[in-house]
């Protein structure tokens, strides 16, 4: 049975490196774009 996103975050909070890798791969691009947007692309 697949793990929900909420469960994945709970596993991450308890130290799961696998959960970190899964969540990182899902959100790193979106997070990068958000940071670039709010920081004006570091200009």
ZAZAZA-395337 format. One record per atom (N, C-alpha, C, O): residue number from 0; x negated, y negated, z; atom name. Coordinates in steps of 0.02 Angstrom, whole numbers, plus 50000, padded with zeros to 5 digits. Example, Ala and Ser with C-alpha at 12.3 -4.5 7.8 and 13.67 -1.06 7.14 Angstrom:
<r n="0" east="49340" north="50284" up="50390" atom="N"/>
<r n="0" east="49385" north="50225" up="50390" atom="CA"/>
<r n="0" east="49340" north="50165" up="50390" atom="C"/>
<r n="0" east="49288" north="50166" up="50423" atom="O"/>
<r n="1" east="49358" north="50112" up="50354" atom="N"/>
<r n="1" east="49316" north="50053" up="50357" atom="CA"/>
<r n="1" east="49355" north="49998" up="50394" atom="C"/>
<r n="1" east="49330" north="49943" up="50402" atom="O"/>
This chain:
<r n="0" east="49958" north="50059" up="50000" atom="N"/>
<r n="0" east="50000" north="50000" up="50000" atom="CA"/>
<r n="0" east="49955" north="49938" up="50000" atom="C"/>
<r n="0" east="49909" north="49933" up="50040" atom="O"/>
<r n="1" east="49969" north="49890" up="49955" atom="N"/>
<r n="1" east="49928" north="49829" up="49952" atom="CA"/>
<r n="1" east="49934" north="49787" up="50016" atom="C"/>
<r n="1" east="49985" north="49786" up="50049" atom="O"/>
<r n="2" east="49880" north="49753" up="50030" atom="N"/>
<r n="2" east="49877" north="49709" up="50088" atom="CA"/>
<r n="2" east="49902" north="49640" up="50066" atom="C"/>
<r n="2" east="49884" north="49616" up="50013" atom="O"/>
<r n="3" east="49945" north="49609" up="50108" atom="N"/>
<r n="3" east="49970" north="49542" up="50091" atom="CA"/>
<r n="3" east="49915" north="49491" up="50103" atom="C"/>
<r n="3" east="49865" north="49505" up="50137" atom="O"/>
<r n="4" east="49925" north="49432" up="50075" atom="N"/>
<r n="4" east="49877" north="49378" up="50085" atom="CA"/>
<r n="4" east="49870" north="49361" up="50160" atom="C"/>
<r n="4" east="49815" north="49349" up="50185" atom="O"/>
<r n="5" east="49926" north="49359" up="50194" atom="N"/>
<r n="5" east="49926" north="49344" up="50266" atom="CA"/>
<r n="5" east="49885" north="49397" up="50304" atom="C"/>
<r n="5" east="49846" north="49380" up="50349" atom="O"/>
<r n="6" east="49894" north="49460" up="50287" atom="N"/>
<r n="6" east="49856" north="49514" up="50319" atom="CA"/>
<r n="6" east="49782" north="49507" up="50302" atom="C"/>
<r n="6" east="49739" north="49520" up="50345" atom="O"/>
<r n="7" east="49767" north="49487" up="50240" atom="N"/>
<r n="7" east="49697" north="49479" up="50219" atom="CA"/>
<r n="7" east="49664" north="49424" up="50261" atom="C"/>
<r n="7" east="49606" north="49432" up="50282" atom="O"/>
<r n="8" east="49700" north="49370" up="50273" atom="N"/>
<r n="8" east="49673" north="49315" up="50315" atom="CA"/>
<r n="8" east="49661" north="49339" up="50386" atom="C"/>
<r n="8" east="49611" north="49322" up="50416" atom="O"/>
<r n="9" east="49707" north="49378" up="50413" atom="N"/>
<r n="9" east="49697" north="49405" up="50480" atom="CA"/>
<r n="9" east="49636" north="49451" up="50483" atom="C"/>
<r n="9" east="49598" north="49448" up="50531" atom="O"/>
<r n="10" east="49626" north="49492" up="50432" atom="N"/>
<r n="10" east="49567" north="49534" up="50429" atom="CA"/>
<r n="10" east="49504" north="49492" up="50425" atom="C"/>
<r n="10" east="49453" north="49507" up="50457" atom="O"/>
<r n="11" east="49507" north="49438" up="50386" atom="N"/>
<r n="11" east="49450" north="49392" up="50381" atom="CA"/>
<r n="11" east="49434" north="49362" up="50449" atom="C"/>
<r n="11" east="49376" north="49358" up="50468" atom="O"/>
<r n="12" east="49485" north="49341" up="50484" atom="N"/>
<r n="12" east="49475" north="49310" up="50551" atom="CA"/>
<r n="12" east="49444" north="49359" up="50600" atom="C"/>
<r n="12" east="49412" north="49339" up="50648" atom="O"/>
<r n="13" east="49455" north="49424" up="50588" atom="N"/>
<r n="13" east="49424" north="49474" up="50632" atom="CA"/>
<r n="13" east="49356" north="49497" up="50607" atom="C"/>
<r n="13" east="49327" north="49544" up="50634" atom="O"/>
<r n="14" east="49331" north="49464" up="50553" atom="N"/>
<r n="14" east="49263" north="49478" up="50532" atom="CA"/>
<r n="14" east="49254" north="49520" up="50470" atom="C"/>
<r n="14" east="49198" north="49542" up="50455" atom="O"/>
<r n="15" east="49307" north="49533" up="50433" atom="N"/>
<r n="15" east="49302" north="49576" up="50374" atom="CA"/>
<r n="15" east="49267" north="49541" up="50317" atom="C"/>
<r n="15" east="49294" north="49493" up="50289" atom="O"/>
<r n="16" east="49209" north="49565" up="50298" atom="N"/>
<r n="16" east="49173" north="49537" up="50241" atom="CA"/>
<r n="16" east="49209" north="49553" up="50176" atom="C"/>
<r n="16" east="49209" north="49511" up="50131" atom="O"/>
<r n="17" east="49240" north="49611" up="50171" atom="N"/>
<r n="17" east="49278" north="49629" up="50112" atom="CA"/>
<r n="17" east="49336" north="49580" up="50101" atom="C"/>
<r n="17" east="49350" north="49559" up="50045" atom="O"/>
<r n="18" east="49370" north="49561" up="50155" atom="N"/>
<r n="18" east="49424" north="49512" up="50150" atom="CA"/>
<r n="18" east="49398" north="49444" up="50128" atom="C"/>
<r n="18" east="49430" north="49410" up="50089" atom="O"/>
<r n="19" east="49339" north="49425" up="50153" atom="N"/>
<r n="19" east="49308" north="49363" up="50131" atom="CA"/>
<r n="19" east="49296" north="49365" up="50057" atom="C"/>
<r n="19" east="49312" north="49317" up="50021" atom="O"/>
<r n="20" east="49269" north="49420" up="50032" atom="N"/>
<r n="20" east="49254" north="49426" up="49960" atom="CA"/>
<r n="20" east="49318" north="49422" up="49919" atom="C"/>
<r n="20" east="49318" north="49390" up="49866" atom="O"/>
<r n="21" east="49370" north="49454" up="49941" atom="N"/>
<r n="21" east="49434" north="49453" up="49905" atom="CA"/>
<r n="21" east="49463" north="49383" up="49904" atom="C"/>
<r n="21" east="49482" north="49358" up="49850" atom="O"/>
<r n="22" east="49467" north="49351" up="49961" atom="N"/>
<r n="22" east="49495" north="49284" up="49965" atom="CA"/>
<r n="22" east="49451" north="49233" up="49928" atom="C"/>
<r n="22" east="49477" north="49188" up="49895" atom="O"/>
<r n="23" east="49386" north="49241" up="49934" atom="N"/>
<r n="23" east="49340" north="49196" up="49899" atom="CA"/>
<r n="23" east="49351" north="49201" up="49824" atom="C"/>
<r n="23" east="49354" north="49150" up="49789" atom="O"/>
<r n="24" east="49355" north="49262" up="49798" atom="N"/>
<r n="24" east="49364" north="49271" up="49726" atom="CA"/>
<r n="24" east="49431" north="49242" up="49702" atom="C"/>
<r n="24" east="49436" north="49220" up="49645" atom="O"/>
<r n="25" east="49481" north="49244" up="49745" atom="N"/>
<r n="25" east="49547" north="49218" up="49726" atom="CA"/>
<r n="25" east="49550" north="49141" up="49729" atom="C"/>
<r n="25" east="49585" north="49111" up="49689" atom="O"/>
<r n="26" east="49514" north="49110" up="49776" atom="N"/>
<r n="26" east="49524" north="49039" up="49788" atom="CA"/>
<r n="26" east="49463" north="48995" up="49777" atom="C"/>
<r n="26" east="49470" north="48934" up="49783" atom="O"/>
<r n="27" east="49405" north="49021" up="49762" atom="N"/>
<r n="27" east="49346" north="48979" up="49756" atom="CA"/>
<r n="27" east="49353" north="48926" up="49701" atom="C"/>
<r n="27" east="49334" north="48869" up="49711" atom="O"/>
<r n="28" east="49381" north="48945" up="49644" atom="N"/>
<r n="28" east="49389" north="48897" up="49590" atom="CA"/>
<r n="28" east="49437" north="48841" up="49608" atom="C"/>
<r n="28" east="49424" north="48783" up="49595" atom="O"/>
<r n="29" east="49494" north="48859" up="49637" atom="N"/>
<r n="29" east="49543" north="48809" up="49658" atom="CA"/>
<r n="29" east="49515" north="48764" up="49712" atom="C"/>
<r n="29" east="49526" north="48703" up="49711" atom="O"/>
<r n="30" east="49479" north="48793" up="49759" atom="N"/>
<r n="30" east="49449" north="48753" up="49812" atom="CA"/>
<r n="30" east="49397" north="48705" up="49785" atom="C"/>
<r n="30" east="49394" north="48647" up="49805" atom="O"/>
<r n="31" east="49355" north="48729" up="49739" atom="N"/>
<r n="31" east="49305" north="48687" up="49708" atom="CA"/>
<r n="31" east="49338" north="48628" up="49672" atom="C"/>
<r n="31" east="49317" north="48571" up="49680" atom="O"/>
<r n="32" east="49389" north="48642" up="49632" atom="N"/>
<r n="32" east="49424" north="48589" up="49596" atom="CA"/>
<r n="32" east="49456" north="48539" up="49643" atom="C"/>
<r n="32" east="49454" north="48479" up="49630" atom="O"/>
<r n="33" east="49485" north="48562" up="49698" atom="N"/>
<r n="33" east="49515" north="48518" up="49747" atom="CA"/>
<r n="33" east="49462" north="48472" up="49778" atom="C"/>
<r n="33" east="49473" north="48412" up="49784" atom="O"/>
<r n="34" east="49406" north="48501" up="49798" atom="N"/>
<r n="34" east="49352" north="48462" up="49829" atom="CA"/>
<r n="34" east="49326" north="48410" up="49780" atom="C"/>
<r n="34" east="49313" north="48353" up="49799" atom="O"/>
<r n="35" east="49316" north="48429" up="49718" atom="N"/>
<r n="35" east="49292" north="48382" up="49667" atom="CA"/>
<r n="35" east="49343" north="48325" up="49658" atom="C"/>
<r n="35" east="49323" north="48267" up="49649" atom="O"/>
<r n="36" east="49406" north="48341" up="49660" atom="N"/>
<r n="36" east="49458" north="48291" up="49650" atom="CA"/>
<r n="36" east="49459" north="48241" up="49708" atom="C"/>
<r n="36" east="49460" north="48181" up="49697" atom="O"/>
<r n="37" east="49459" north="48266" up="49770" atom="N"/>
<r n="37" east="49463" north="48221" up="49827" atom="CA"/>
<r n="37" east="49398" north="48184" up="49840" atom="C"/>
<r n="37" east="49399" north="48132" up="49874" atom="O"/>
<r n="38" east="49343" north="48209" up="49813" atom="N"/>
<r n="38" east="49279" north="48174" up="49822" atom="CA"/>
<r n="38" east="49260" north="48133" up="49761" atom="C"/>
<r n="38" east="49204" north="48107" up="49756" atom="O"/>
<r n="39" east="49307" north="48127" up="49714" atom="N"/>
<r n="39" east="49295" north="48091" up="49651" atom="CA"/>
<r n="39" east="49235" north="48120" up="49614" atom="C"/>
<r n="39" east="49197" north="48082" up="49582" atom="O"/>
<r n="40" east="49226" north="48184" up="49616" atom="N"/>
<r n="40" east="49171" north="48216" up="49580" atom="CA"/>
<r n="40" east="49103" north="48198" up="49606" atom="C"/>
<r n="40" east="49053" north="48203" up="49570" atom="O"/>
<r n="41" east="49100" north="48176" up="49670" atom="N"/>
<r n="41" east="49037" north="48158" up="49703" atom="CA"/>
<r n="41" east="49002" north="48099" up="49668" atom="C"/>
<r n="41" east="48941" north="48096" up="49664" atom="O"/>
<r n="42" east="49043" north="48052" up="49644" atom="N"/>
<r n="42" east="49015" north="47993" up="49610" atom="CA"/>
<r n="42" east="49001" north="47937" up="49658" atom="C"/>
<r n="42" east="48978" north="47884" up="49638" atom="O"/>
